Amino acid sequence: MEELIRISGQANGDSTKHGPIYTSKEVMELGIPSDEPIPEPKTCKYCGKTLYHECIVIAGKALVWWLNQPQRCDCEKAVEFWKRWDAKQEELRKAQAIAEEQEQKRRKIEAILGKSGIKQRFLSRTFENFAVNNENRKAYETAKEYVDNWQDNKDNGRGLYLEGTCGTGKTHLAVAIALKLINQGVPVICKTSIDLLADIKQSYEYDSTVNEEEVLTAYKTADLLVIDDLGKERATEWSVPILYRIINDRYENMLPTIITTNYNTDSLIEKLTVSGDRETAEAIISRFKGSASCVTMAWEDCRRKKYD
């Protein structure tokens, strides 16, 4: 009976709600009652030691058999096995946590902005149907390598900057990256700069269900943001600082951004300069190009070539 009192944690002044841990062997030897059948002991496959299950004992009764697994053997081979096992379980736990976090992000993005933002016409733009030729092969390979090495690019906040003339496949490659990552469960937003700014303006409407900060946060925190056709929007004293806030936040938090534009660097800076404020325009481009692989795609418009 003294053992049962010790089990309850009361004899030694233990104030914890859970009593001490006992093995199944101790439970049987001490005659501690158990509502569940007492598990049979196992044998260590490495050294042959008998391994007993453990349980928590509360108020003199055996409760909660732990994990239906016996004690871990302390022999060298068993210790090494459990070390590998625990490492693998930790990897799985982290992967599950990442997957759950991504799912929460996707749901939040959809609640605020709808789907990823890829328009119907572009949903079929994949790497498989990109027409590779001698002119665009390097751009294709760079984009393919980018998505194939996504985790490394994400960890290093590395984006992709696709500049060049109209109709050279910039949007196709950017969307192909986005679609492949979306299929892998990565939270991606893919919008033209015009649509991005329109989403933010929409939040100002009296009947909007989201506010400006919620929309901005979605753009700032998506695992990957693709801004297509930068420079096509009309630059204003409102739009340029908004773009800067999004890009700068992503840059500082090492979140990858992919940009496509029909303008070279100097021309794009001119497009984004408002009321003589060239500094903000330069800062936007600097953050893009300073954290991205840059590809120039300047050749004949393939869409025009199709009809010549």
C-alpha positions in Angstrom: 0.0 0.0 0.0 2.9 2.3 0.7 3.9 1.9 -2.9 0.4 2.9 -4.1 0.6 6.0 -2.0 4.0 6.8 -3.5 2.4 6.2 -6.9 -0.2 8.9 -6.3 2.5 11.4 -5.6 1.0 12.3 -2.3 3.3 10.7 0.2 6.4 12.8 -0.7 4.5 16.0 -1.1 4.5 15.9 -4.9 1.8 18.3 -6.1 1.9 17.3 -9.8 -1.4 16.2 -11.3 0.3 13.2 -12.9 1.8 10.4 -10.8 5.2 8.9 -11.6 5.9 6.7 -14.5 5.9 2.9 -13.9 6.8 0.0 -16.1 4.3 -2.8 -16.9 6.6 -5.1 -14.9 6.3 -2.8 -11.8 2.5 -2.6 -12.3 2.2 -6.4 -12.2 4.6 -6.9 -9.3 2.8 -4.2 -7.2 -0.6 -5.3 -8.2 -1.7 -1.9 -9.4 -5.1 -2.1 -11.0 -5.4 -1.3 -14.7 -8.5 -0.7 -16.8 -6.6 -1.8 -19.9 -4.9 -5.0 -20.6 -1.2 -4.8 -19.7 0.9 -4.9 -22.9 3.3 -7.8 -23.4 7.0 -6.8 -23.1 9.2 -6.7 -26.2 12.8 -7.8 -26.8 15.5 -5.6 -28.1 16.4 -6.9 -31.6 20.0 -5.9 -31.0 20.9 -7.2 -27.6 17.9 -9.3 -26.4 17.1 -7.1 -23.4 13.5 -7.3 -22.2 11.7 -4.0 -22.7 8.6 -3.0 -20.8 5.9 -0.5 -21.6 5.4 2.5 -19.4 2.3 4.2 -18.0 1.2 7.0 -15.8 -0.3 6.0 -12.5 -2.9 8.3 -10.9 -4.5 7.7 -7.5 -3.2 4.2 -7.4 -4.5 3.1 -10.8 -2.5 2.5 -14.0 -3.6 4.9 -16.7 -2.4 5.9 -20.2 -0.1 3.3 -21.7 2.4 5.4 -23.7 2.3 5.2 -27.5 1.9 1.4 -27.3 5.7 1.3 -27.5 8.0 -0.3 -24.9 11.0 1.4 -23.3 13.9 2.2 -25.5 16.9 -0.1 -25.0 20.1 1.7 -24.0 22.5 -0.6 -25.9 24.7 1.1 -28.4 23.0 -0.2 -31.6 19.5 0.7 -30.2 20.6 4.2 -29.2 22.0 4.7 -32.7 18.7 3.4 -34.2 16.5 5.7 -32.1 18.8 8.6 -32.9 18.1 8.1 -36.6 14.4 7.5 -36.0 14.0 10.6 -34.0 15.8 12.7 -36.7 13.5 11.3 -39.3 10.4 12.0 -37.2 11.6 15.5 -36.7 12.0 16.0 -40.4 8.5 14.7 -41.0 7.2 17.0 -38.2 8.9 20.0 -39.8 7.6 19.0 -43.2 4.1 18.7 -41.9 4.3 22.1 -40.1 5.5 23.7 -43.3 2.7 22.1 -45.3 0.1 23.3 -42.8 1.6 26.8 -42.8 1.5 26.9 -46.6 -2.1 25.7 -46.6 -3.0 28.5 -44.2 -1.3 31.0 -46.4 -3.1 29.7 -49.5 -6.4 29.9 -47.8 -5.7 33.5 -46.6 -4.6 34.5 -50.1 -7.7 33.1 -51.6 -9.9 34.7 -49.0 -8.4 38.1 -49.8 -7.5 38.0 -53.5 -9.3 34.9 -54.8 -7.1 32.3 -56.6 -3.5 32.8 -57.5 -4.4 35.5 -60.1 -3.4 33.6 -63.2 -5.9 34.4 -66.0 -7.6 31.6 -68.0 -5.6 32.2 -71.1 -2.3 31.5 -69.2 -3.4 28.4 -67.3 -1.9 26.2 -70.0 1.5 27.9 -70.1 3.8 25.2 -68.9 7.4 24.2 -69.5 6.2 21.3 -71.6 4.6 23.5 -74.2 7.2 26.3 -74.3 8.6 26.3 -77.8 12.4 26.2 -77.1 14.8 27.5 -79.8 18.3 28.7 -80.0 17.3 32.3 -79.0 15.3 31.4 -75.9 17.0 28.2 -74.7 19.1 30.0 -72.1 16.0 31.8 -70.7 14.1 28.5 -70.6 16.9 26.7 -68.9 17.3 29.5 -66.3 13.6 29.4 -65.5 13.5 25.6 -65.3 16.6 25.5 -63.0 14.9 28.2 -60.9 11.9 26.0 -60.2 13.9 22.8 -59.9 16.0 24.5 -57.2 13.0 26.3 -55.5 13.9 25.4 -51.9 17.4 26.9 -52.2 16.1 30.0 -54.0 13.4 30.4 -51.4 15.8 30.0 -48.5 18.1 32.6 -50.0 15.3 35.0 -51.1 16.5 34.7 -54.7 14.1 35.9 -57.4 14.0 36.1 -61.2 14.1 39.2 -63.4 12.9 38.7 -67.0 13.3 41.8 -69.2 13.0 42.1 -72.9 10.9 43.0 -75.9 7.2 42.0 -76.3 6.2 38.5 -77.2 9.4 36.7 -76.3 8.0 34.3 -73.7 8.6 36.1 -70.5 5.1 35.7 -69.2 5.0 32.1 -70.3 8.1 31.2 -68.3 7.0 33.2 -65.3 3.6 31.5 -65.3 5.1 28.0 -65.9 7.2 28.5 -62.7 4.1 29.7 -60.8 1.9 26.8 -62.0 4.6 24.2 -61.1 5.0 25.6 -57.6 1.3 25.9 -57.1 0.9 22.2 -58.0 3.6 21.5 -55.3 1.5 23.3 -52.7 3.5 26.5 -52.6 1.5 29.7 -51.9 2.0 31.8 -55.1 0.4 35.1 -56.3 0.8 35.8 -60.0 -0.6 39.2 -61.2 0.1 41.9 -63.6 1.3 45.1 -62.0 -2.0 46.7 -63.1 -4.1 44.0 -61.4 -2.0 44.1 -58.3 -2.6 47.8 -57.9 -6.3 47.3 -58.8 -6.7 44.8 -55.9 -5.4 47.4 -53.5 -7.6 50.1 -54.8 -10.6 47.8 -54.5 -10.0 47.5 -50.8 -10.8 51.2 -50.5 -14.4 50.6 -51.7 -17.1 51.0 -49.1 -18.4 47.4 -49.7 -15.0 45.8 -49.6 -14.6 42.8 -47.2 -10.9 43.4 -46.8 -8.8 46.5 -46.0 -5.7 47.8 -47.6 -3.3 46.3 -45.0 -4.8 42.8 -45.5 -4.2 43.0 -49.2 -0.7 44.4 -48.8 0.1 41.7 -46.3 -1.0 39.0 -48.8 1.4 40.4 -51.4 4.2 40.9 -48.9 4.1 37.4 -47.4 3.3 35.0 -50.2 6.1 32.5 -50.6 6.4 33.7 -54.2 5.1 36.8 -55.9 5.1 37.1 -59.6 4.6 40.7 -61.0 4.0 40.5 -64.7 4.4 43.5 -67.1 5.9 45.9 -64.6 6.0 49.3 -66.2 2.7 49.0 -68.1 0.8 50.5 -65.2 0.5 54.3 -65.0 3.0 55.5 -62.4 1.5 57.9 -59.8 2.5 59.4 -56.5 0.2 56.7 -55.0 1.2 53.6 -57.0 5.0 53.9 -56.9 5.3 54.1 -53.1 2.9 51.1 -52.9 5.1 49.0 -55.2 8.1 50.1 -53.2 6.5 49.0 -49.9 5.7 45.5 -51.3 9.1 45.0 -52.9 11.1 46.4 -50.1 9.2 44.2 -47.5 9.8 41.1 -49.6 13.5 42.1 -50.1 14.1 42.6 -46.4 12.3 39.4 -45.4 14.1 37.4 -48.1 11.0 36.4 -50.0 11.5 35.7 -53.7 9.8 37.8 -56.3 9.7 37.2 -60.1 9.4 40.3 -62.4 8.7 40.5 -66.1 9.0 43.7 -68.0 9.2 45.0 -71.5 11.6 47.7 -70.5 15.4 47.8 -69.9 16.6 49.2 -66.6 16.9 52.8 -67.6 13.6 52.8 -69.4 11.8 51.2 -66.5 13.3 53.7 -64.0 11.9 56.5 -66.3 8.5 54.8 -66.3 8.5 54.6 -62.5 9.7 58.1 -61.9 7.0 60.5 -60.7 7.3 64.2 -60.0 11.1 64.0 -60.3 11.3 61.2 -57.6 13.9 59.0 -59.5 15.3 57.8 -56.2 12.3 55.6 -55.3 12.2 54.2 -58.8 15.9 53.3 -58.6 15.4 51.7 -55.2 12.6 49.5 -56.6 14.7 48.2 -59.5 17.8 47.9 -57.3 16.0 45.6 -54.9 14.6 43.5 -57.8 17.9 43.1 -59.5 20.0 42.8 -56.4 18.2 39.7 -55.2 17.4 38.0 -58.6 18.9 36.2 -61.5 18.5 38.5 -64.5 17.6 37.3 -68.0 17.3 39.5 -71.1 14.9 38.2 -73.7 15.2 40.6 -76.7 14.3 39.1 -80.0 11.4 39.1 -82.5 7.9 38.9 -81.2 6.9 35.3 -81.6 3.2 36.1 -81.7 3.8 38.5 -84.6 6.0 36.0 -86.3 3.2 33.5 -86.2 1.1 35.6 -88.4 3.8 36.9 -90.8 
